[in-house]
Amino acid sequence: MQDKNIAVGITGGIAAYKACELVSRLKKMGANVKVAMTRNATEFVTPLTLQSLSGNPVVTGMFDRPAQWEIEHIALAKWAQVFVVVPTTANLIGKLAAGIADDFLSTTLLATRAPIYLAPAMNTQMYTHPVVQANMRKLREMGVRFIEPATGRLACGDVGPGKLAEIDAIVAALEEAFQRVRDYADCRILITAGPTREAIDPVRYLSNHSSGKMGYALAQAAVRRGGAVTLVSGPVALEPPAGLEELVRVESADDMYQAVIQRYPDQDIVIMAAAVADYKPKILSGQKIKKTAEPLVIEFVKNIDILAELGKSKTHQKLIGFAAETENLEEYARTKLIRKNLDLIVANDLTQEGAGFGVDTNIVKLIDRSGKTEDVPLMSKADLGDLVLDRIKQLS
Ligand SMILES: Cc1cc2nc3c(=O)[nH]c(=O)nc-3n(C[C@H](O)[C@H](O)[C@H](O)COP(=O)(O)O)c2cc1C
């Protein structure tokens, strides 16, 4: 943390007093800390306390004029290497998700390109409210990171999730954030995501349940960490991350193969998170197949195995595959890793709740070439995207 610039936002929740401990800890670790508080936060803890702890003036209003900063929100937005909001109210989460910038803190959060970490704290009913959860999902998809609240007895007397994460956990998340700041700069990464569609006739296709969320989370994390990211995406209903080098939209496995193989020689890392169809209809009917009294028989042939082809022609690239299985997960994944000449495989057990298609979380095993296996517990796909990138960095 020595000499790192950390902006700490504080919003109007009971846990605001805990931000004092955070600021004090960060200062003791050698960080430069600047604090921005919402007006409501000042009802809970005084700017003078935070000013004394941080050693810097504290901004509370859009039109305050501290001597040191010029156009304050832009200056702070640029100065920050990491931005953390402790505690984060439901209100701030909602405003950021909607792009509302009606005070100093929300305006600065829109203006910064530093990684944003939010540590929510609120009553359990508020935290589990569908609109708060939807706002958090939206922000996660945009690359905002959450330091998840703990479950426990809250100030209001309720017991449940919504308690501010421990200060130790917040400090650990910030230390991790600094390890990840631009650690993929100068690295060319191609990521595939989503399902493919194998046309049967002009109106029908064979596909699968992949939502693309894992691949998009990886792309989001890789962009945030400074990578030059090409995202090759099958048809999904997700917003692509801002800052991609290139977005290539494809439909079929053949399209995806072409898009990937052309770009392969220029890449340092290729992560195949797409759920590519193994089969396609042998014959693509030019006209819509009409309903008849007879059963419809369609013959399927194998698609090109993109990952295996990449494995065969690998030169300098690190190649990462995904395995989604409903049985014998580790054995199948290990076999796939060897057979397809991969460096790392991320294995999803589709039978576990919270893992696999469609959901925002995943439970995986990571297996590398040396045979090392890591069991990764349930975590958000956003967090898993970062963890997978951490492990790719550690590959020899
Ligand atoms: C005593 C008290 C405690 C509060 N605690 C919380 C809280 O922990 N989390 C939260 O989201 N809102 C909490 N609120 C409500 C927020 O203060 C309110 O939504 C406010 O508009 C937030 O403003 P801000 O996000 O600009 O700081 C609390 C309100 C009061 C009066």
The ligand as an ORCA input file, in Angstrom:
! r2SCAN-3c Opt
* xyz 0 1
  C     -29.934      6.166     11.608
  C     -29.905      5.849     10.137
  C     -29.178      4.771      9.704
  C     -29.127      4.450      8.352
  N     -28.370      3.381      7.943
  C     -28.351      3.044      6.656
  C     -27.553      1.946      6.208
  O     -26.860      1.284      6.986
  N     -27.554      1.646      4.891
  C     -28.303      2.356      3.992
  O     -28.271      2.011      2.800
  N     -29.057      3.425      4.392
  C     -29.087      3.772      5.689
  N     -29.842      4.842      6.072
  C     -30.590      5.593      5.069
  C     -29.690      6.533      4.312
  O     -29.073      7.456      5.211
  C     -30.511      7.269      3.273
  O     -30.950      6.369      2.274
  C     -29.730      8.394      2.635
  O     -30.516      8.987      1.629
  C     -28.412      7.925      2.045
  O     -27.737      9.017      1.473
  P     -26.301      8.889      0.803
  O     -26.282      7.625      0.017
  O     -26.189     10.098     -0.072
  O     -25.282      8.919      1.890
  C     -29.862      5.217      7.429
  C     -30.602      6.292      7.887
  C     -30.610      6.618      9.201
  C     -31.411      7.816      9.670
*
